[in-house]
Amino acid sequence: MNITIVGTGYVGLVSGACLAETGATVNCIDVNQSKIDSLNNGIMPIYEPGLEDLVKRNVQKERLLFKTKLSEVVNESDIIFIAVGTPPDEDGSADLKYVVGVASEIGQNLNQYTVVVTKSTVPVGTAKKVKASIQEELDKRGVNVEFDVASNPEFLKEGNAVEDFLKPDRIVIGIESEMAEKILKRLYKPFVLNGHPIIVMDIASSEMTKYAANSMLATKISFINEIANLCEIVGADINLVRKGIGSDARIGNKFLYPGVGYGGSCFPKDIQALIKTANTHGCSLKILQAVEDVNNNQKTVLFNKISTYFNGDLSGKTIAIWGLSFKPETDDMREAPSLVLIDQLVEKGVTVCAYDPIAMPETRHLLGDKIRYCKDMYETLIGADALAVVTEWNEFRLPNFKVMEKLMNNKVLFDGRNIFDVEQLIEFNYKYFSIGKQPINL
């Protein structure tokens, strides 16, 4: 099977590499020549565990190819996936200019039956715009070519995307013809040998499913963060509460970890887009608006704890930060809570010394010399007045507290992810602030 994927961002690159692994010939298209050159030389534009090996192996087997011209491969393709970006517009809606632009280019070159699939996260009704754009170009050319449009949202978790694609818990496809259904089922058959389903539905429902899924997960995060904040006030322990409610099968324990708010490329953008879609149809999504408000507030919680501890006098202080990316196992800094904390600290005259195993190059690209970048987690602590943990990388979980106390000015920890062993902190007499629990050693 010949597959074309337009867009070599997070979704397009992971999808292309994983599809090539099944033996399909996959052309990944991107207008960025330098990016394509880098990929052809084995240089990854993103960090994702397992992806680099997957790409290199399939490039070597000549099953995965990177090119810049969509026109050259349109009529070699059984399926064309549109996986370009849908950045938020000024009003929060998804900007579809790249999606529609690809559709128009397909229509300008299409001469044989093809299934065109929206893989990007797009609002309900986008497939209709894609279909209309292709047909408009065909009409301009005066040709009659049959094609189908379908929807196939992705449900990949950054940091586990390759595994999620190769072993999905479900595959959702939105179709309007039996032919498109047959072709997409054939494509995905190797991925559902584990017994998990291919769920077939109409296109509008498929488009909505992606937004609804992300919104539900974001809601769980904001919910547990609100409960955590209340736990601190009333003296309850959010870790115990989380276990108590998460053991209920109707609730489940996933996405019930309190912290400093969600970030990344999906949740913030998708919730804003869904709220905007609802507003344009005269509907108010009050729960999702609250989810967004809670999350924005949660990103300030760690700063507020730090400021309160130092009685609002932060000028001249040095704060160490462990973790910059919005979650572990990625270098993605989009909407990262660390950026909010850094801005607040620097504005108050704080010197920020930071370390992240992967995301420091991307952070430097965003912040320049606004903060000091350290070679490891212990270097950040030299002369630090406090430590703030923002991202729960595994290497931060069992630090040497004896070494830490020799490096720091004050034994004060602000744990935004609740990763430390409280008994150890009590033993070593650290002042410890976490999320949803009472401080210790004050």
C-alpha positions as CSV (number, residue, x, y, z in Angstrom):
1,M,0.0,0.0,0.0
2,N,1.3,3.5,-0.9
3,I,0.7,6.1,1.7
4,T,1.4,9.9,1.7
5,I,1.4,11.9,4.8
6,V,1.5,15.7,4.5
7,G,3.2,17.3,7.5
8,T,6.2,15.9,9.4
9,G,5.3,17.3,12.8
10,Y,4.7,15.2,15.8
11,V,1.7,13.3,14.4
12,G,2.8,13.0,10.8
13,L,6.3,11.8,11.6
14,V,5.2,9.2,14.2
15,S,2.4,8.0,11.9
16,G,4.6,7.8,8.9
17,A,7.3,5.8,10.7
18,C,4.9,3.4,12.3
19,L,3.0,2.8,9.0
20,A,6.2,2.1,7.2
21,E,7.1,-0.5,9.9
22,T,4.2,-2.6,8.5
23,G,5.8,-2.7,5.0
24,A,3.8,0.1,3.4
25,T,5.6,2.6,1.3
26,V,5.2,6.0,3.0
27,N,6.1,9.4,1.5
28,C,6.2,12.1,4.2
29,I,5.9,15.6,2.7
30,D,6.9,18.9,4.2
31,V,7.5,22.3,2.6
32,N,10.4,22.9,5.0
33,Q,13.4,21.9,2.9
34,S,15.9,22.0,5.8
35,K,13.6,19.8,7.9
36,I,13.4,17.3,5.1
37,D,17.2,17.3,4.6
38,S,17.7,16.7,8.3
39,L,15.2,13.8,8.3
40,N,16.9,12.3,5.3
41,N,20.2,12.5,7.3
42,G,18.6,10.9,10.3
43,I,18.3,14.0,12.4
44,M,15.0,14.1,14.3
45,P,13.1,17.4,14.7
46,I,11.5,16.2,17.9
47,Y,12.4,13.9,20.8
48,E,10.2,10.9,21.2
49,P,11.4,7.6,22.7
50,G,11.9,4.9,20.0
51,L,11.2,7.2,17.1
52,E,14.7,7.8,15.8
53,D,15.5,4.1,15.5
54,L,12.1,3.5,13.8
55,V,12.7,6.3,11.3
56,K,16.3,5.3,10.5
57,R,15.4,1.6,10.0
58,N,12.6,2.3,7.6
59,V,14.6,4.9,5.7
60,Q,17.3,2.4,5.2
61,K,14.7,-0.2,4.0
62,E,13.5,2.6,1.5
63,R,9.9,2.3,2.9
64,L,10.0,5.7,4.4
65,L,10.8,8.7,2.2
66,F,10.9,12.4,3.0
67,K,10.1,14.9,0.2
68,T,9.0,18.5,-0.3
69,K,6.7,18.2,-3.3
70,L,3.2,16.7,-2.8
71,S,2.4,17.0,-6.5
72,E,5.0,14.3,-7.3
73,V,3.3,11.6,-5.2
74,V,-0.4,12.4,-5.2
75,N,-1.2,9.9,-8.0
76,E,1.1,7.2,-6.4
77,S,-1.0,7.3,-3.3
78,D,-3.8,5.0,-2.1
79,I,-4.3,7.2,0.9
80,I,-3.2,10.7,1.6
81,F,-3.2,11.8,5.2
82,I,-3.4,15.5,6.1
83,A,-1.3,16.0,9.3
84,V,-0.4,19.6,9.1
85,G,-0.7,22.0,12.0
86,T,-4.0,23.6,13.2
87,P,-2.6,26.4,15.4
88,P,-5.1,28.5,17.5
89,D,-6.3,31.7,15.8
90,E,-6.5,34.9,17.7
91,D,-10.1,34.1,18.8
92,G,-9.1,30.5,20.0
93,S,-10.5,28.7,17.0
94,A,-8.4,26.3,15.0
95,D,-6.7,27.9,12.0
96,L,-7.4,25.6,9.0
97,K,-5.5,27.4,6.3
98,Y,-2.8,24.7,6.2
99,V,-5.4,21.9,6.0
100,V,-7.4,23.6,3.3
101,G,-4.2,24.5,1.4
102,V,-3.2,20.9,1.3
103,A,-6.7,19.9,0.1
104,S,-6.4,22.5,-2.7
105,E,-3.1,21.1,-3.8
106,I,-4.4,17.6,-3.9
107,G,-7.3,18.7,-6.1
108,Q,-4.8,20.5,-8.5
109,N,-3.0,17.2,-9.1
110,L,-5.4,14.3,-8.5
111,N,-6.0,12.0,-11.4
112,Q,-7.1,8.7,-9.8
113,Y,-9.2,7.5,-6.9
114,T,-7.7,8.3,-3.5
115,V,-8.9,8.4,0.1
116,V,-8.0,11.8,1.6
117,V,-7.9,11.5,5.4
118,T,-7.7,14.4,8.0
119,K,-5.3,13.2,10.7
120,S,-4.9,16.7,12.1
121,T,-7.1,17.7,15.0
122,V,-9.8,19.6,13.3
123,P,-13.2,21.0,14.3
124,V,-16.5,19.4,13.2
125,G,-17.2,20.2,9.6
126,T,-13.5,20.4,8.4
127,A,-13.9,17.3,6.2
128,K,-16.6,19.0,4.3
129,K,-14.2,21.9,3.7
130,V,-11.5,19.6,2.6
131,K,-13.9,17.8,0.2
132,A,-15.2,21.1,-1.2
133,S,-11.6,22.4,-1.7
134,I,-10.6,19.3,-3.6
135,Q,-13.7,19.4,-5.7
136,E,-13.3,23.1,-6.5
137,E,-9.9,22.4,-8.0
138,L,-11.1,19.4,-9.9
139,D,-13.9,21.6,-11.4
140,K,-11.4,24.3,-12.4
141,R,-9.4,21.6,-14.3
142,G,-12.6,20.3,-15.9
143,V,-11.9,16.7,-14.8
144,N,-14.1,14.1,-13.1
145,V,-12.1,12.1,-10.6
146,E,-13.7,10.1,-7.8
147,F,-12.2,10.5,-4.3
148,D,-13.3,10.0,-0.7
149,V,-12.7,12.1,2.3
150,A,-12.4,10.5,5.8
151,S,-11.5,11.4,9.3
152,N,-9.0,9.5,11.4
153,P,-8.1,11.3,14.7
154,E,-4.9,10.4,16.6
155,F,-4.8,9.5,20.3
156,L,-1.1,9.6,20.8
157,K,0.5,10.5,24.2
158,E,3.7,12.4,23.9
159,G,6.5,10.3,25.4
160,N,4.7,7.1,24.5
161,A,3.5,7.9,20.9
162,V,5.3,5.0,19.1
163,E,3.9,2.4,21.4
164,D,0.4,4.0,21.3
165,F,0.4,3.9,17.5
166,L,1.7,0.4,17.2
167,K,-0.5,-1.0,20.0
168,P,-3.6,1.3,20.0
169,D,-6.5,0.8,22.4
170,R,-8.8,1.9,19.6
171,I,-8.7,3.3,16.1
172,V,-11.5,5.7,15.1
173,I,-12.4,6.3,11.5
174,G,-15.1,8.6,10.2
175,I,-16.2,7.6,6.7
176,E,-19.0,8.3,4.2
177,S,-18.4,5.4,1.8
178,E,-17.9,1.6,2.0
179,M,-14.8,1.9,-0.2
180,A,-13.1,4.3,2.2
181,E,-14.0,2.0,5.1
182,K,-12.6,-1.0,3.4
183,I,-9.3,0.7,2.5
184,L,-8.7,2.1,6.0
185,K,-9.6,-1.1,7.7
186,R,-7.1,-2.9,5.5
187,L,-4.4,-0.3,6.4
188,Y,-5.0,-0.7,10.1
189,K,-5.5,-4.4,10.3
190,P,-1.9,-5.0,11.5
191,F,-2.5,-2.7,14.4
192,V,-5.6,-4.4,15.9
193,L,-4.4,-7.9,16.2
194,N,-4.4,-7.3,20.0
195,G,-8.2,-7.4,19.7
196,H,-8.8,-3.7,20.3
197,P,-11.4,-2.2,18.0
198,I,-11.6,-0.2,14.8
199,I,-14.6,2.1,15.6
200,V,-16.3,3.2,12.4
201,M,-18.6,6.2,12.5
202,D,-19.8,9.2,10.5
203,I,-17.2,11.9,9.9
204,A,-18.7,14.6,12.1
205,S,-18.8,12.1,15.1
206,S,-15.2,11.2,14.4
207,E,-14.1,14.8,14.4
208,M,-15.9,15.4,17.6
209,T,-14.5,12.3,19.3
210,K,-11.0,13.7,19.3
211,Y,-12.0,16.9,21.0
212,A,-14.2,15.2,23.5
213,A,-11.5,12.8,24.5
214,N,-8.9,15.5,25.1
215,S,-11.5,17.6,26.9
216,M,-12.4,14.7,29.2
217,L,-8.8,14.1,30.1
218,A,-8.1,17.8,30.7
219,T,-11.2,17.9,32.9
220,K,-9.9,15.1,35.1
221,I,-6.6,17.0,35.6
222,S,-8.3,20.3,36.5
223,F,-10.7,18.5,38.8
224,I,-8.0,16.8,40.8
225,N,-6.0,20.0,41.0
226,E,-9.0,21.8,42.4
227,I,-9.6,19.1,45.0
228,A,-5.8,19.2,45.8
229,N,-6.0,22.9,46.5
230,L,-9.0,22.3,48.8
231,C,-7.1,19.4,50.5
232,E,-4.4,21.8,51.5
233,I,-6.9,24.2,53.1
234,V,-8.8,21.5,55.1
235,G,-5.8,19.4,56.0
236,A,-6.6,16.3,53.8
237,D,-4.0,14.4,51.8
238,I,-4.6,14.5,48.0
239,N,-2.5,11.3,47.5
240,L,-4.9,9.4,49.7
241,V,-8.0,11.0,48.2
242,R,-6.7,10.2,44.7
243,K,-6.3,6.5,45.6
244,G,-9.7,6.5,47.3
245,I,-11.6,7.8,44.3
246,G,-9.4,6.2,41.6
247,S,-10.2,2.7,42.8
248,D,-13.7,3.3,41.7
249,A,-14.0,1.7,38.2
250,R,-16.4,4.3,37.1
251,I,-13.7,7.0,37.8
252,G,-10.4,5.2,37.2
253,N,-7.0,6.3,38.4
254,K,-5.5,7.7,35.2
255,F,-5.1,11.5,34.8
256,L,-5.8,12.0,38.5
257,Y,-2.4,13.2,39.5
258,P,-2.3,16.7,41.0
259,G,0.4,19.1,39.8
260,V,1.1,22.5,38.3
261,G,-1.4,22.2,35.4
262,Y,-1.4,20.7,31.9
263,G,0.4,22.0,28.9
264,G,1.6,20.7,25.5
265,S,0.3,21.1,22.0
266,C,-3.1,19.4,22.4
267,F,-5.1,20.1,25.6
268,P,-4.9,23.9,25.7
269,K,-5.4,24.3,22.0
270,D,-8.1,21.7,21.6
271,I,-10.2,23.0,24.6
272,Q,-10.0,26.5,23.3
273,A,-11.1,25.3,19.8
274,L,-14.0,23.3,21.1
275,I,-15.2,26.2,23.3
276,K,-15.0,28.4,20.2
277,T,-16.9,25.9,18.0
278,A,-19.6,25.7,20.6
279,N,-19.9,29.5,20.8
280,T,-20.3,29.8,17.1
281,H,-23.2,27.5,17.3
282,G,-24.8,29.4,20.1
283,C,-23.8,26.9,22.8
284,S,-21.8,27.6,26.0
285,L,-19.5,24.9,27.3
286,K,-19.4,26.0,30.9
287,I,-17.5,23.0,32.3
288,L,-14.7,23.4,29.7
289,Q,-14.4,27.1,30.3
290,A,-13.9,26.3,34.0
291,V,-11.4,23.6,33.1
292,E,-9.3,26.2,31.2
293,D,-9.6,28.7,34.0
294,V,-8.6,26.2,36.7
295,N,-5.6,25.2,34.6
296,N,-4.4,28.7,34.0
297,N,-4.6,29.4,37.8
298,Q,-2.9,26.1,38.6
299,K,0.2,27.2,36.7
300,T,0.7,30.0,39.2
301,V,0.4,27.7,42.3
302,L,4.1,27.0,42.7
303,F,5.1,30.6,42.4
304,N,2.5,31.6,45.0
305,K,4.0,29.0,47.4
306,I,7.5,30.3,46.8
307,S,6.5,33.9,47.2
308,T,4.6,33.2,50.4
309,Y,7.5,31.3,51.9
310,F,9.8,34.2,51.3
311,N,7.3,36.8,52.4
312,G,7.0,38.3,48.9
313,D,10.7,39.3,49.0
314,L,12.2,37.4,46.1
315,S,14.7,39.9,44.7
316,G,18.2,38.6,44.6
317,K,17.1,35.0,45.4
318,T,18.3,32.0,43.4
319,I,15.7,29.3,42.6
320,A,16.7,26.0,41.1
321,I,14.2,24.4,38.7
322,W,14.1,20.7,37.8
323,G,12.2,20.0,34.6
324,L,11.2,22.3,31.9
325,S,9.2,20.3,29.3
326,F,5.4,20.1,29.8
327,K,5.7,16.4,30.6
328,P,8.5,13.8,30.9
329,E,9.9,12.0,27.8
330,T,9.5,14.9,25.5
331,D,11.2,18.2,24.6
332,D,7.9,19.9,24.0
333,M,7.7,23.3,25.6
334,R,4.4,24.4,24.2
335,E,2.2,25.8,27.0
336,A,4.7,24.3,29.6
337,P,3.9,25.3,33.2
338,S,7.7,26.0,33.7
339,L,7.4,29.0,31.4
340,V,4.8,30.6,33.6
341,L,6.8,30.0,36.7
342,I,10.0,31.3,35.1
343,D,8.3,34.5,33.9
344,Q,6.9,35.1,37.4
345,L,10.2,34.5,39.1
346,V,12.4,36.5,36.8
347,E,9.9,39.4,37.0
348,K,10.6,39.5,40.7
349,G,14.3,39.6,40.3
350,V,15.0,35.9,40.8
351,T,18.0,34.2,39.3
352,V,16.7,30.9,37.8
353,C,19.0,27.9,37.4
354,A,17.4,25.1,35.4
355,Y,18.0,21.6,34.2
356,D,16.0,19.3,32.0
357,P,17.3,16.0,30.5
358,I,16.0,16.8,27.0
359,A,14.2,20.2,26.7
360,M,17.0,22.7,27.4
361,P,17.8,23.4,23.7
362,E,14.2,24.1,23.0
363,T,13.9,26.3,26.2
364,R,17.0,28.2,25.2
365,H,15.4,28.8,21.8
366,L,12.3,30.3,23.6
367,L,14.0,32.1,26.5
368,G,17.5,32.8,25.3
369,D,19.7,33.9,28.3
370,K,16.8,34.7,30.5
371,I,17.8,31.8,32.8
372,R,20.9,29.8,33.5
373,Y,21.1,26.3,32.0
374,C,22.9,23.7,34.0
375,K,24.7,20.5,33.0
376,D,22.9,18.4,35.6
377,M,20.3,18.6,38.3
378,Y,22.9,19.1,41.1
379,E,24.5,22.1,39.4
380,T,21.2,23.9,39.6
381,L,21.4,23.7,43.4
382,I,24.7,25.5,43.9
383,G,23.8,28.5,46.1
384,A,20.1,28.0,45.6
385,D,17.7,29.4,48.1
386,A,15.1,26.8,47.1
387,L,14.3,24.0,44.6
388,A,11.1,23.8,42.5
389,V,10.3,20.5,40.7
390,V,8.1,21.2,37.7
391,T,8.4,18.1,35.5
392,E,8.5,14.6,36.9
393,W,11.4,13.1,35.0
394,N,12.4,9.7,36.6
395,E,16.0,10.9,37.3
396,F,14.6,13.4,39.8
397,R,12.7,10.9,42.0
398,L,15.6,9.5,44.1
399,P,18.1,12.3,44.5
400,N,20.9,12.3,47.1
401,F,19.5,14.6,49.8
402,K,22.9,14.7,51.6
403,V,24.6,16.1,48.5
404,M,21.7,18.5,48.0
405,E,22.0,20.1,51.4
406,K,25.7,20.8,50.9
407,L,24.9,22.7,47.7
408,M,21.9,24.7,48.7
409,N,21.7,27.8,50.8
410,N,18.4,26.6,52.3
411,K,16.9,23.1,52.5
412,V,13.6,24.1,50.9
413,L,11.8,22.1,48.3
414,F,8.7,23.0,46.3
415,D,7.5,19.8,44.6
416,G,5.0,20.6,41.8
417,R,4.5,16.9,41.0
418,N,4.6,15.2,44.5
419,I,7.5,12.9,43.5
420,F,9.5,12.8,46.7
421,D,9.4,10.4,49.7
422,V,8.0,12.5,52.5
423,E,9.6,10.2,55.2
424,Q,13.1,10.9,53.7
425,L,12.4,14.6,53.7
426,I,11.4,14.5,57.3
427,E,14.5,12.5,58.2
428,F,16.8,15.1,56.5
429,N,14.8,18.0,57.9
430,Y,13.9,19.6,54.5
431,K,11.1,22.2,54.5
432,Y,8.8,20.6,51.9
433,F,5.8,22.1,50.0
434,S,3.8,19.9,47.6
435,I,0.4,19.9,45.9
436,G,-2.6,19.0,47.9
437,K,-0.8,18.1,51.1
438,Q,0.3,20.0,54.3
439,P,3.9,21.3,54.3
440,I,6.4,19.5,56.5
441,N,9.2,20.6,58.8
442,L,7.9,24.2,59.1
